[in-house]
Amino acid sequence: MPRRPTGWTLALSIALPVEAATTLALPAALAAAVDATLGHRPGPGAFVRLALVLGVAAAANATAAAAGPACSAEATAALRGRLVRHLLALGPGGRLRHGPPPGDLAARLLGSAGDAGGRLPAVLGAATALLTSAGAIVGLGLLSPWLALAFFAGVVPGVVLIRLFLREAGPVFARYQEVQADLAARLSGALTGLRSIHAAGAEQREAARVLAPLPGLSAAGHALWAAQRRTAWQATLLIAVVEVAVLATAGTLLADDTLAPGALAAAAGWAALGAGLFEQVEALVAVAQARAGQARADELLAVGPALNRRGGHPLGGSRGCEQRGVVVRDGDRVLLGPLDLTIPGGRTVALVGRSGSGKSLLASLPGRLLDPDEGAVLIDGVPVDALAPSELRHAVGYAFARPALVGRTVRDALAGAGPAEAAAARADGFLQRLPRGWDTPLDELRLSGGELQRLGLARLLARPARVVVLDDATSGLDLATEYQVSEALDRATLGRTRLVVAHRAGVAARADLVAWLDAGRLRGLAPHTTLLADPDYRAALSDTALQTASA
């Protein structure tokens, strides 16, 4: 949807044409003043008109100078807001799973959107320069057709020069922004794994990896500077030739008494204005930069959200959660599946497997945090992609190992959870010790991993979800607290379908069934005590001490 014009946009749209018109009128007003003076008829009219033109031109120039940056800032803010809303609306269901990494997304949001924000001022500026030059040519033609003909001798090579520059600069700017995004993505990844990098003593290797795109960035920058330098000196030479040709023609006409002295001054002014189009290298650079930035922003905006196949359906009954023939790929590599798994309604299934076996991938499917590349996921017999987003959010609730807290205060982050839910998650104790309790700002929180997990569990308990997914949501708790929280969760979610990613044998033992994953495939589905007879299953459990105790 096009953005509605703002006051600054309207001011810029008016100021630039007024500035162009007064600039074009200035040589004529100056010529009239010169003729009045040399003709010994220095009436005030010519000088008043000259002063008026100068005053309006100055006012229009000042308005354009203020409105241009403001217009760019407004457009940039609007585009960034649109990109953020679009990215959040896409959700985590896989629309961007094979797309740009987070660092690249940040570069598009900050850098590309900023470049694209200057598109309107850049285009209006270039268009105004074009109209000014066209008006100057008309002015020369009105003085004498020979002057317009002399100017046109340089128009064709000038237009060719501009087209060649735009053709070369556009791809260079796109390449420059792509390399910037690659650099940002590498740096983002390095900062995420900073502790591991330092622990492995890999600072130098990682620095080399992060900075590897710099030669490409330098090459793109040098290519752009070379294009600007070449176009600048060619434009300067062309302007000089055109102005000399126009002034020589005007001088000849003046010598033949076919041109008035004031007209010579007007011809000089219009020749400079007309040739000014060819030296608009900076304006052309801004246009090319804005176009490249807009193209990268449009790539993200073109990614559509996953659509519901048949619209919303009411959920009823207690048929549980099913995965039918689901497959998740990363390129040509299969990460999960083909896999069929039925979780009976009201039952608890624990997902057990070695790291990388696909537990979290499988847990992501019911709430469409990830969409499978093949197969279907159903809740109470209804495909999840046939549910409206609001229905799905009510149907499936999640708790994670590192839950994200959203909002301004703890109360905001808990999203409707009250003292009862906080007590059930064993979060009430440390919440009471916070400086401002539930109204403590999130940026003032200093929580351990276990405390953060308990807040996530309290938030989950406030939702009447039919399917509850715990993705390693108690891994940061000590054994005693985990047992207490698990008991509270069992009571609070009694009768709901539960899917639990388990790394401890105790968690698996409390489940009705264990889905044992191995290299993305379902190797077994049985009670924990049954699977314990298999040594490979025992090896898949990370907590060998609890495994022995459970056995």
NORUR-V524113 format. One line per field, one symbol per residue. burial: 1 if it has 16 or more other C-alpha atoms within 10 Angstrom, else 0. Layout:
BEGIN
burial = ???
END
This chain:
BEGIN
burial = 00000001101110111111111111111111111100000000011011001101100110110011111101111011001001100111111100001111111110111111111111111111111111111111101101111111011001001100110111111111111111111111010000001000000001000100100010011011001100110110011011111110111011000011111111111111111111111011111111111111100110001000000100100111111101110000001111111111111111111100111111111111011100111111011111111011001111111110100011111110110011111111001000000101110000000111111111111110111111111111100011001101100010011111111111111111111111111100101100110000110111000010000
END
